[in-house]
Amino acid sequence: MDTVSLRVKKNLLKFLLLGWLACLSLAATAHAASWWNSEWTLRKKITLDTTPAGAGLTEPIGTVPVLIRLFDGNFRFASAAQDGSDLRFFAEDGKTPLAYHIEKFDPLLNEAFIWVKVPDVKPAAQTTIWLYYGNSTGKAPKVEDAKGTYDDNTALVYHFAGQPAADSSSNGDSAQNPGLAAEGSLIGAGLRLDGKTTVTIPSSAPLFWTEGAAMTWSAWVRFGPPQPHAVFFSRRDAGKFFLLGADNGVPFTEATYQGGTVRSPAGAPVAANSWHHLAVIATGEHVTLYLDGEPYAVMQAPLPGLNGPAVLGGDGVGGLMSTTGGAFSGEMDELEISKIARPVGALKFAALNQGRDSAAKVLTVGEDDQETSWLSALKTGYFGVIIGNLSVDGWVVIGILAIMSVISWVVMVRKAAYLNRIGKGNVQFLNEWSHIAQDLSAMDSGESEGAKNMGGRLGTAEHRAMMNTPLYRIYHIGIVEIQHRLSADQTGADKVLSSRSMQAIRASLDGGLVRETQRLNSAMVLLTIAISGGPFLGLLGTVVGVMITFAAVAAAGEVNVNAIAPGIAAALLATVAGLGVAIPALFGYNYLLTRIKVVTSDMHVFIDEFVSKLAEFYSEPEA
């Protein structure tokens, strides 16, 4: 094998190594680009489907708050934070965060209701968002933003998660007085309307209505037994009013207009004790009533100008029932009032998305994707506890041990490759030596290159392949010494070497043996340092870590297993790292030492054979 071929192979290996590293880098980059943050170990793909195969919506929808129901069938509550603080939502690109807030997160009942602001939901299309959870550090801060979940045109949002009802929009229009809580309502808790207790919504600037203004009102209403003129939302101001209710199960809107009263025409009654999405859109001269996202009735009158308080549960002010409005018995949930006329598609989307039976048509929660990078594996489970509690001194010790491990592996790999190379070269050399040893006359010829080429038997390529073998270098020392000591004017039969000359040649060969042995054993001391020093260095890190752990526990005054165990486990990691350095180095050292002994033995045998051949060919003839 010539030098060019060796260079080609070396360059090829370099390119392969660089290519492998580049592939790893690209894979890591692609993984980092697709996975938002490696500290989050789980994610779900959530699909909003408005195609004919899903919700079948064709009207414009726009930006909407989307309800995401989580339960034990589609979410691992045990892998998330107890309060849901590690939940994160992103757009389809995996980079754009989405505002959200949690209405309910109960890991005991395995139930959660989360509202996510999804921008620009398209009709007859699929929209994808990502849910990340399972933070490996256990220290993810809360980032939920109720106010950011709704746009500036939202005047009021009541989830009825507590009493008095709190406004989740940015306006802070919370209820003036508490109502009756209804646990296990349609979406978490709701408002129970018993026909006696009402809830007052105070007047505010966002709730100011001018005559003919645009407005959207929506809520989920559970209709009780049929009641005449039962009002569940009323607003009165200076002789004008706006009412929402049900007359014997028939939803209606009623308002003052031009000194009289106008009511929406009657439609089909709704079934008793059933939930329905009821919405009102006021646009100019008309007020349209929607039932479950579909048009139900149109009141031929504009929205009256009102600035007074509103009442839930009856037709009254300040909690007192009026004589004109009947009491309403049932439940209410998810009240939302907007300052604009929302798109009809948005109402239909909300009716489908928030309904118990229809939610699956529009929203699908996919299976979990697992973060599979080596970094996340270190951060999850027991490794996450250990690494998270590793002290500074432990990191220092492990860092030093990591350097020692890299050095020892480099030594072992390079030494093994060197021994493989010279092992093959020595075999080829001994094969050629078996021929020239029968006639050493080539060594005493004046042609130095012929002697170096082992009597001319080796070509240039073979010669170059064996130049870096220990046996050839010792052989080269021998032929140089022979040519130096033989007189140029001696003729064939008269060429002899004295016993002193042979001793000198033997000394030169032994010197070459020593140097070759030193070369073979070079850097082996680094392996012995790793073998003997690694465990002791790891033990030092463990002892210091345990000392720090006990000192911290003593300072904190906490004496329990949960306070001590993580620190001790982290401290023991240093000992594990020390053994991880020493054990491979020990195996590698013993393997390489055995290989070195074989090469050394070959050199001893060759020197003895070389000197014996000298004595045979160049000794003085016996008298």
C-alpha positions as CSV (number, residue, x, y, z in Angstrom):
1,M,0.0,0.0,0.0
2,D,1.6,3.3,-1.1
3,T,1.5,6.7,0.6
4,V,-1.2,8.0,-1.8
5,S,-3.5,5.2,-0.9
6,L,-3.0,5.8,2.8
7,R,-3.7,9.5,2.4
8,V,-6.9,8.7,0.5
9,K,-8.1,6.3,3.2
10,K,-7.3,8.8,5.9
11,N,-9.1,11.6,4.1
12,L,-12.0,9.3,3.5
13,L,-12.2,8.5,7.2
14,K,-12.1,12.2,8.0
15,F,-14.9,12.9,5.6
16,L,-17.0,10.1,6.9
17,L,-16.4,11.3,10.5
18,L,-17.3,14.9,9.5
19,G,-20.4,13.7,7.7
20,W,-21.5,11.7,10.7
21,L,-21.1,14.7,12.9
22,A,-22.9,16.9,10.4
23,C,-25.8,14.4,10.3
24,L,-26.0,14.4,14.1
25,S,-25.9,18.2,14.1
26,L,-28.6,18.4,11.4
27,A,-30.7,15.8,13.3
28,A,-30.3,17.8,16.5
29,T,-31.2,21.0,14.8
30,A,-34.2,19.5,13.1
31,H,-35.3,18.0,16.4
32,A,-34.8,21.3,18.2
33,A,-36.8,23.1,15.5
34,S,-39.7,20.7,15.7
35,W,-39.8,20.3,19.4
36,W,-40.3,23.6,21.3
37,N,-38.3,23.0,24.4
38,S,-36.5,19.8,25.5
39,E,-37.5,20.5,29.2
40,W,-41.1,19.6,28.1
41,T,-41.2,15.8,27.5
42,L,-44.7,15.3,26.1
43,R,-46.8,17.0,23.6
44,K,-50.2,16.5,21.9
45,K,-51.4,17.5,18.4
46,I,-54.9,19.0,18.7
47,T,-56.8,19.3,15.4
48,L,-59.7,21.6,14.8
49,D,-61.7,20.2,11.9
50,T,-64.3,22.4,10.2
51,T,-64.3,20.3,7.0
52,P,-67.4,18.3,5.9
53,A,-65.8,15.3,7.6
54,G,-65.7,17.2,10.9
55,A,-67.9,20.1,12.0
56,G,-68.9,21.0,8.4
57,L,-68.7,24.8,8.9
58,T,-68.7,27.0,5.8
59,E,-69.2,30.5,7.3
60,P,-66.2,32.6,8.4
61,I,-65.1,31.9,11.9
62,G,-62.0,34.0,12.7
63,T,-60.2,34.1,16.0
64,V,-62.0,32.2,18.7
65,P,-61.5,30.9,22.3
66,V,-61.4,27.1,21.9
67,L,-62.5,24.9,24.8
68,I,-60.2,21.9,25.3
69,R,-61.5,19.1,27.5
70,L,-58.9,16.8,29.0
71,F,-59.7,13.6,30.8
72,D,-57.8,10.3,31.6
73,G,-58.6,9.0,28.1
74,N,-56.7,11.7,26.3
75,F,-54.2,13.1,28.8
76,R,-51.7,11.8,31.3
77,F,-52.5,13.9,34.4
78,A,-49.8,12.1,36.4
79,S,-47.1,13.5,34.0
80,A,-48.3,17.1,34.3
81,A,-47.9,19.6,37.2
82,Q,-50.6,19.2,39.9
83,D,-52.0,22.6,39.0
84,G,-51.4,22.4,35.3
85,S,-48.8,25.2,35.4
86,D,-46.6,23.3,32.9
87,L,-49.2,23.4,30.1
88,R,-48.1,25.3,27.0
89,F,-50.0,25.9,23.8
90,F,-48.5,26.7,20.4
91,A,-49.7,27.3,16.9
92,E,-49.1,24.9,14.1
93,D,-45.6,26.2,13.5
94,G,-44.6,25.0,17.0
95,K,-43.1,28.4,17.8
96,T,-46.0,30.9,18.2
97,P,-47.3,30.7,21.8
98,L,-51.1,30.9,22.2
99,A,-52.8,32.6,25.1
100,Y,-54.8,30.3,27.3
101,H,-56.3,30.0,30.8
102,I,-57.4,27.1,32.9
103,E,-61.0,27.0,34.1
104,K,-60.5,23.8,36.0
105,F,-57.6,21.3,36.4
106,D,-58.3,18.4,38.8
107,P,-55.7,15.6,38.7
108,L,-57.7,13.6,41.3
109,L,-60.8,13.5,39.1
110,N,-58.7,13.5,35.9
111,E,-60.6,16.4,34.4
112,A,-59.6,19.7,33.0
113,F,-61.2,22.5,31.0
114,I,-58.8,24.9,29.2
115,W,-59.6,27.9,27.0
116,V,-57.1,28.6,24.2
117,K,-57.2,31.6,21.9
118,V,-56.7,30.2,18.4
119,P,-56.2,32.8,15.7
120,D,-58.0,32.8,12.4
121,V,-59.8,29.4,12.3
122,K,-60.7,28.8,8.7
123,P,-64.0,27.2,7.6
124,A,-63.9,23.9,5.7
125,A,-60.3,23.4,6.8
126,Q,-58.2,21.8,9.5
127,T,-56.3,23.9,12.1
128,T,-53.6,22.3,14.2
129,I,-52.2,23.5,17.6
130,W,-49.8,21.8,20.0
131,L,-50.2,21.1,23.7
132,Y,-46.9,20.7,25.6
133,Y,-46.7,19.3,29.2
134,G,-44.6,17.1,31.4
135,N,-41.9,19.6,32.4
136,S,-38.9,17.6,33.5
137,T,-37.6,20.3,36.0
138,G,-40.9,20.4,37.9
139,K,-40.4,24.2,38.2
140,A,-42.4,25.5,35.2
141,P,-44.0,28.9,36.1
142,K,-47.6,29.6,35.4
143,V,-48.1,31.6,32.1
144,E,-51.9,31.3,31.7
145,D,-53.4,34.6,30.6
146,A,-57.2,34.8,30.9
147,K,-57.3,38.4,29.7
148,G,-55.2,37.5,26.6
149,T,-57.5,34.7,25.7
150,Y,-60.2,37.1,24.6
151,D,-60.0,40.0,22.2
152,D,-60.7,43.7,23.0
153,N,-64.3,43.4,21.7
154,T,-65.2,41.1,24.5
155,A,-67.1,42.9,27.2
156,L,-67.6,40.2,29.7
157,V,-67.0,36.4,30.2
158,Y,-68.3,34.4,33.2
159,H,-67.2,30.8,33.6
160,F,-69.0,30.6,37.0
161,A,-66.0,28.7,38.4
162,G,-66.6,30.5,41.7
163,Q,-69.0,32.9,43.4
164,P,-69.5,35.8,42.9
165,A,-68.8,35.2,39.2
166,A,-65.4,36.7,38.1
167,D,-65.0,38.3,34.7
168,S,-62.3,36.5,32.7
169,S,-62.0,39.3,30.1
170,S,-59.7,42.3,30.5
171,N,-62.6,44.5,31.8
172,G,-63.0,43.1,35.2
173,D,-66.8,43.3,35.2
174,S,-67.3,40.7,38.0
175,A,-70.8,40.0,39.4
176,Q,-72.0,42.3,42.1
177,N,-73.4,39.5,44.3
178,P,-72.9,35.7,44.6
179,G,-75.3,33.3,43.1
180,L,-76.0,29.6,43.6
181,A,-73.2,27.4,42.5
182,A,-74.0,24.4,40.4
183,E,-71.3,21.8,40.6
184,G,-70.9,19.4,37.7
185,S,-72.5,21.8,35.2
186,L,-71.9,21.6,31.5
187,I,-68.3,22.9,31.7
188,G,-67.0,22.7,35.2
189,A,-69.1,24.7,37.7
190,G,-72.1,26.7,36.6
191,L,-74.8,29.0,38.0
192,R,-78.0,27.4,39.4
193,L,-81.1,29.5,38.9
194,D,-83.9,28.6,41.4
195,G,-86.4,31.2,40.5
196,K,-85.6,33.2,43.6
197,T,-82.0,34.2,43.6
198,T,-80.6,36.5,40.9
199,V,-77.1,37.8,40.1
200,T,-76.5,41.4,39.3
201,I,-74.0,42.5,36.7
202,P,-73.0,46.1,37.5
203,S,-73.1,48.7,34.7
204,S,-69.8,49.6,33.1
205,A,-68.4,51.3,30.0
206,P,-67.8,48.1,28.1
207,L,-71.4,47.1,28.7
208,F,-72.8,50.5,27.5
209,W,-75.3,49.9,24.6
210,T,-76.4,52.7,22.3
211,E,-79.6,52.3,20.4
212,G,-79.1,50.2,17.3
213,A,-75.6,49.2,18.5
214,A,-74.0,45.8,17.5
215,M,-73.8,43.3,20.3
216,T,-73.4,39.5,20.8
217,W,-74.7,37.6,23.8
218,S,-74.2,33.9,24.3
219,A,-74.5,31.4,27.1
220,W,-75.3,27.7,27.7
221,V,-78.7,27.4,29.3
222,R,-80.3,24.3,30.9
223,F,-84.0,24.7,30.6
224,G,-86.1,23.5,33.5
225,P,-89.8,22.6,33.4
226,P,-91.8,24.8,31.1
227,Q,-92.6,28.2,32.8
228,P,-94.6,31.1,31.4
229,H,-92.5,34.2,30.6
230,A,-89.4,33.0,32.5
231,V,-86.6,35.5,32.1
232,F,-83.0,34.5,32.7
233,F,-81.3,37.8,31.4
234,S,-82.8,41.3,31.8
235,R,-81.6,44.8,31.5
236,R,-83.6,47.9,32.3
237,D,-82.7,51.6,32.2
238,A,-85.0,54.7,32.1
239,G,-88.1,52.9,31.0
240,K,-86.4,50.8,28.3
241,F,-85.5,47.1,28.7
242,F,-84.0,44.1,26.9
243,L,-85.1,40.6,28.0
244,L,-84.0,37.0,27.2
245,G,-86.1,34.1,28.4
246,A,-88.3,31.2,27.6
247,D,-92.1,31.2,27.5
248,N,-93.2,27.6,28.2
249,G,-90.0,26.3,26.7
250,V,-89.9,28.7,23.7
251,P,-86.8,30.9,23.8
252,F,-87.5,34.6,23.1
253,T,-86.0,38.1,23.0
254,E,-88.1,41.1,24.1
255,A,-87.3,44.8,24.0
256,T,-88.8,48.3,24.0
257,Y,-89.1,49.9,20.6
258,Q,-90.8,53.2,19.6
259,G,-92.7,53.4,22.8
260,G,-93.9,49.8,22.6
261,T,-92.7,46.3,23.2
262,V,-91.4,43.9,20.5
263,R,-90.9,40.2,21.0
264,S,-89.3,37.6,18.7
265,P,-91.7,35.2,17.0
266,A,-92.2,31.9,18.7
267,G,-90.4,28.8,17.5
268,A,-90.4,25.2,18.5
269,P,-90.1,24.6,22.3
270,V,-86.9,23.1,23.6
271,A,-86.9,19.9,25.7
272,A,-87.0,20.3,29.4
273,N,-83.9,19.6,31.5
274,S,-81.6,19.8,28.4
275,W,-78.6,22.0,27.7
276,H,-78.7,24.4,24.7
277,H,-76.4,27.0,23.4
278,L,-78.4,30.3,23.2
279,A,-77.0,33.3,21.4
280,V,-78.2,36.7,20.3
281,I,-76.6,38.9,17.6
282,A,-77.8,42.5,17.3
283,T,-77.0,44.3,14.0
284,G,-78.7,47.6,13.3
285,E,-82.4,47.1,13.0
286,H,-82.6,43.4,13.8
287,V,-81.8,41.1,16.8
288,T,-81.4,37.5,15.8
289,L,-81.8,34.7,18.3
290,Y,-79.7,31.5,17.7
291,L,-80.3,28.1,19.2
292,D,-77.4,25.7,19.1
293,G,-75.7,27.7,16.4
294,E,-78.7,27.9,14.1
295,P,-81.0,30.8,13.5
296,Y,-84.2,30.5,15.7
297,A,-86.0,33.8,15.5
298,V,-85.6,37.4,14.4
299,M,-86.8,40.3,16.5
300,Q,-87.7,43.2,14.2
301,A,-86.3,45.9,16.4
302,P,-82.9,47.4,17.2
303,L,-81.0,46.9,20.4
304,P,-82.3,49.6,22.9
305,G,-79.9,52.1,24.4
306,L,-79.1,50.8,27.9
307,N,-76.5,51.7,30.5
308,G,-77.9,50.1,33.7
309,P,-77.1,46.9,35.4
310,A,-78.1,43.5,34.1
311,V,-79.7,40.7,36.0
312,L,-79.3,36.9,35.6
313,G,-82.1,34.6,36.7
314,G,-85.0,37.0,36.5
315,D,-86.5,40.3,35.4
316,G,-85.5,42.6,38.2
317,V,-82.9,45.0,39.6
318,G,-80.8,44.7,42.6
319,G,-81.9,41.1,43.2
320,L,-85.7,42.0,43.4
321,M,-88.0,40.3,41.0
322,S,-90.3,42.5,39.0
323,T,-94.0,41.9,38.5
324,T,-93.7,41.7,34.7
325,G,-91.0,39.0,34.5
326,G,-91.4,35.4,35.6
327,A,-88.8,33.4,37.5
328,F,-86.5,31.1,35.6
329,S,-85.5,27.7,37.0
330,G,-82.6,25.9,35.4
331,E,-78.8,26.5,35.0
332,M,-76.5,28.8,33.1
333,D,-72.9,28.4,32.1
334,E,-70.3,30.2,30.0
335,L,-71.9,33.6,29.6
336,E,-70.1,35.9,27.1
337,I,-71.1,39.4,26.0
338,S,-69.3,41.1,23.1
339,K,-69.3,44.7,21.9
340,I,-69.6,43.6,18.2
341,A,-71.7,41.3,16.1
342,R,-69.7,38.1,16.0
343,P,-69.6,36.0,12.8
344,V,-72.3,33.4,12.6
345,G,-69.6,30.8,12.0
346,A,-68.0,31.7,15.3
347,L,-71.3,31.0,17.1
348,K,-71.7,27.7,15.4
349,F,-68.1,26.8,16.2
350,A,-68.7,27.6,19.9
351,A,-71.9,25.6,20.0
352,L,-70.2,22.5,18.6
353,N,-66.9,22.9,20.4
354,Q,-68.4,23.5,23.9
355,G,-71.2,20.9,23.7
356,R,-70.6,17.6,25.3
357,D,-71.9,15.4,22.5
358,S,-70.8,17.6,19.6
359,A,-67.2,18.5,20.7
360,A,-65.7,15.4,19.0
361,K,-66.9,16.7,15.6
362,V,-64.8,19.8,15.7
363,L,-61.8,19.0,18.0
364,T,-59.6,15.9,18.2
365,V,-56.8,15.5,20.8
366,G,-54.1,13.3,19.4
367,E,-51.8,10.8,21.0
368,D,-48.7,11.8,23.0
369,D,-45.5,12.5,21.3
370,Q,-42.5,11.7,23.5
371,E,-39.4,13.9,23.6
372,T,-36.7,11.3,22.7
373,S,-33.5,13.4,22.7
374,W,-30.7,12.2,24.9
375,L,-31.0,15.5,26.9
376,S,-34.6,14.9,27.7
377,A,-33.8,11.3,28.7
378,L,-31.4,12.7,31.3
379,K,-33.9,15.2,32.5
380,T,-36.8,12.8,33.1
381,G,-37.5,10.3,35.8
382,Y,-34.8,9.4,38.3
383,F,-32.1,11.1,36.2
384,G,-34.1,14.4,36.4
385,V,-34.1,14.2,40.2
386,I,-30.4,13.3,40.4
387,I,-29.2,16.0,37.9
388,G,-31.6,18.6,39.4
389,N,-30.0,18.2,42.8
390,L,-26.4,18.0,41.8
391,S,-24.3,20.6,43.6
392,V,-21.6,22.8,42.0
393,D,-18.7,20.6,43.4
394,G,-20.4,17.6,41.9
395,W,-20.5,19.2,38.5
396,V,-16.9,20.1,38.8
397,V,-15.9,16.6,39.7
398,I,-18.0,15.1,36.9
399,G,-16.6,17.6,34.5
400,I,-13.1,16.5,35.3
401,L,-14.1,12.8,35.1
402,A,-15.7,13.5,31.7
403,I,-12.4,14.9,30.4
404,M,-10.5,11.9,31.8
405,S,-13.0,9.6,30.1
406,V,-12.6,11.3,26.8
407,I,-8.8,11.1,27.1
408,S,-8.8,7.4,28.1
409,W,-11.1,6.5,25.2
410,V,-8.9,8.4,22.7
411,V,-5.8,6.6,24.0
412,M,-7.5,3.2,23.8
413,V,-8.9,3.8,20.3
414,R,-5.7,5.2,18.9
415,K,-3.5,2.6,20.6
416,A,-5.7,-0.3,19.4
417,A,-5.6,1.1,15.8
418,Y,-1.8,1.4,16.0
419,L,-1.4,-2.1,17.3
420,N,-3.6,-3.5,14.6
421,R,-1.6,-1.6,12.0
422,I,1.8,-2.8,13.2
423,G,0.5,-6.3,13.8
424,K,-0.3,-6.7,10.1
425,G,3.0,-5.1,9.2
426,N,5.0,-7.4,11.5
427,V,3.4,-10.4,9.9
428,Q,4.4,-9.3,6.4
429,F,7.9,-8.4,7.6
430,L,8.4,-11.9,9.2
431,N,7.2,-13.5,6.0
432,E,9.9,-11.6,4.0
433,W,12.5,-12.1,6.7
434,S,12.1,-15.9,6.5
435,H,13.6,-15.6,3.0
436,I,16.4,-13.2,3.5
437,A,17.5,-14.9,6.7
438,Q,18.8,-17.8,4.7
439,D,21.3,-15.5,2.9
440,L,22.5,-12.4,4.7
441,S,24.8,-11.4,1.9
442,A,22.4,-8.6,0.9
443,M,23.2,-6.8,4.1
444,D,26.9,-6.5,3.4
445,S,26.5,-5.3,-0.2
446,G,27.3,-1.8,-1.0
447,E,23.8,-1.2,-2.2
448,S,22.2,0.3,0.9
449,E,18.7,0.5,-0.7
450,G,18.8,-3.1,-1.6
451,A,19.6,-4.0,2.0
452,K,16.8,-1.8,3.2
453,N,14.4,-3.5,0.7
454,M,15.4,-6.9,2.2
455,G,17.6,-8.0,-0.6
456,G,15.5,-6.4,-3.2
457,R,12.5,-8.7,-2.4
458,L,10.3,-5.8,-1.5
459,G,8.8,-3.3,-3.8
460,T,8.3,0.3,-3.0
461,A,4.7,-0.1,-1.8
462,E,5.5,-3.0,0.4
463,H,8.6,-1.3,1.8
464,R,6.6,1.8,2.7
465,A,3.9,-0.3,4.3
466,M,6.4,-1.9,6.7
467,M,8.5,1.2,7.4
468,N,6.5,2.0,10.6
469,T,6.6,-1.5,12.1
470,P,8.9,-2.1,15.1
471,L,10.5,-5.2,13.6
472,Y,11.5,-3.4,10.5
473,R,13.0,-0.5,12.5
474,I,15.1,-3.0,14.5
475,Y,16.1,-4.8,11.3
476,H,17.1,-1.4,9.8
477,I,19.3,-0.7,12.8
478,G,21.0,-4.1,12.3
479,I,21.8,-3.7,8.6
480,V,23.2,-0.2,9.2
481,E,25.4,-1.6,11.9
482,I,26.6,-4.4,9.7
483,Q,27.4,-2.2,6.8
484,H,29.2,0.2,9.1
485,R,31.5,-2.4,10.6
486,L,32.3,-4.4,7.5
487,S,35.3,-3.1,5.6
488,A,34.6,-2.0,2.1
489,D,37.6,-3.8,0.8
490,Q,36.8,-7.1,2.3
491,T,35.8,-9.8,-0.1
492,G,32.9,-12.2,0.3
493,A,34.6,-15.1,2.1
494,D,36.8,-12.8,4.2
495,K,34.0,-10.7,5.5
496,V,33.9,-11.4,9.2
497,L,32.7,-9.6,12.3
498,S,34.6,-9.9,15.5
499,S,32.9,-10.9,18.7
500,R,33.2,-7.3,20.0
501,S,31.5,-6.0,16.8
502,M,28.7,-8.5,17.3
503,Q,28.2,-7.4,20.9
504,A,28.1,-3.8,19.7
505,I,25.4,-4.7,17.1
506,R,23.5,-6.6,19.8
507,A,23.6,-3.5,22.0
508,S,22.3,-1.4,19.2
509,L,19.5,-3.8,18.6
510,D,18.6,-3.9,22.4
511,G,18.6,-0.1,22.3
512,G,16.1,-0.2,19.5
513,L,14.1,-2.7,21.4
514,V,13.9,-0.3,24.4
515,R,12.9,2.6,22.2
516,E,10.2,0.6,20.5
517,T,8.9,-0.7,23.8
518,Q,8.7,2.9,25.0
519,R,6.8,3.8,21.9
520,L,4.3,1.0,22.4
521,N,3.7,2.0,26.0
522,S,3.4,5.7,25.4
523,A,0.2,7.2,26.8
524,M,-0.6,4.0,28.7
525,V,0.1,5.9,31.9
526,L,-3.0,8.0,31.2
527,L,-5.1,4.8,31.4
528,T,-3.5,3.9,34.7
529,I,-4.3,7.4,36.0
530,A,-7.9,6.9,34.9
531,I,-8.1,3.4,36.5
532,S,-6.6,4.5,39.9
533,G,-7.6,8.1,40.0
534,G,-11.2,8.0,38.6
535,P,-12.8,6.1,41.6
536,F,-11.0,8.2,44.2
537,L,-11.9,11.5,42.4
538,G,-15.6,10.3,42.2
539,L,-15.5,9.3,45.9
540,L,-14.2,12.8,46.7
541,G,-17.2,14.3,44.9
542,T,-19.6,12.0,46.7
543,V,-18.2,12.8,50.2
544,V,-18.3,16.6,49.6
545,G,-21.8,16.3,48.1
546,V,-23.0,14.3,51.2
547,M,-21.4,16.9,53.5
548,I,-23.2,19.7,51.7
549,T,-26.5,17.9,51.7
550,F,-26.4,17.3,55.5
551,A,-25.3,20.9,56.1
552,A,-28.2,22.2,54.0
553,V,-30.7,19.9,55.8
554,A,-29.3,21.1,59.2
555,A,-29.6,24.7,58.1
556,A,-33.2,24.2,56.9
557,G,-34.2,22.3,59.9
558,E,-35.9,19.6,57.9
559,V,-35.2,16.0,58.8
560,N,-37.1,13.7,56.4
561,V,-36.2,11.3,53.6
562,N,-37.5,13.6,50.9
563,A,-35.1,16.4,52.0
564,I,-32.1,14.1,52.2
565,A,-32.5,11.5,49.5
566,P,-32.2,13.7,46.4
567,G,-29.0,15.3,47.6
568,I,-27.4,12.0,48.5
569,A,-28.5,10.4,45.2
570,A,-27.0,13.3,43.3
571,A,-23.8,13.0,45.4
572,L,-23.5,9.3,44.5
573,L,-23.5,10.3,40.9
574,A,-19.9,11.4,41.2
575,T,-18.9,7.9,42.4
576,V,-20.8,6.3,39.5
577,A,-19.0,8.7,37.1
578,G,-15.6,7.7,38.6
579,L,-16.4,4.0,38.1
580,G,-17.6,4.8,34.6
581,V,-14.2,6.2,33.8
582,A,-12.2,3.5,35.5
583,I,-13.9,0.3,34.4
584,P,-13.6,0.8,30.6
585,A,-10.0,2.1,31.1
586,L,-9.2,-1.1,33.1
587,F,-10.6,-3.4,30.5
588,G,-8.9,-1.4,27.7
589,Y,-5.6,-1.3,29.6
590,N,-5.4,-5.1,30.1
591,Y,-6.4,-5.8,26.5
592,L,-3.8,-3.3,25.1
593,L,-1.1,-4.6,27.5
594,T,-1.6,-8.1,26.2
595,R,-1.3,-6.9,22.7
596,I,1.9,-4.9,23.5
597,K,3.4,-8.0,25.2
598,V,2.9,-10.0,22.0
599,V,4.7,-7.3,19.9
600,T,7.5,-7.1,22.5
601,S,7.9,-10.8,22.5
602,D,8.1,-10.8,18.7
603,M,10.9,-8.2,18.9
604,H,12.9,-10.3,21.4
605,V,12.6,-13.4,19.3
606,F,13.6,-11.4,16.2
607,I,16.7,-9.9,17.8
608,D,17.8,-13.3,19.1
609,E,17.3,-14.8,15.6
610,F,19.1,-11.8,14.0
611,V,22.2,-12.1,16.2
612,S,22.2,-15.9,15.7
613,K,22.3,-15.4,11.9
614,L,25.1,-12.9,12.3
615,A,27.1,-15.4,14.2
616,E,26.5,-18.0,11.6
617,F,27.4,-15.9,8.6
618,Y,30.1,-13.5,9.9
619,S,32.0,-15.4,12.5
620,E,35.7,-16.1,12.1
621,P,36.3,-19.5,10.6
622,E,37.4,-22.2,13.1
623,A,41.1,-23.1,13.0
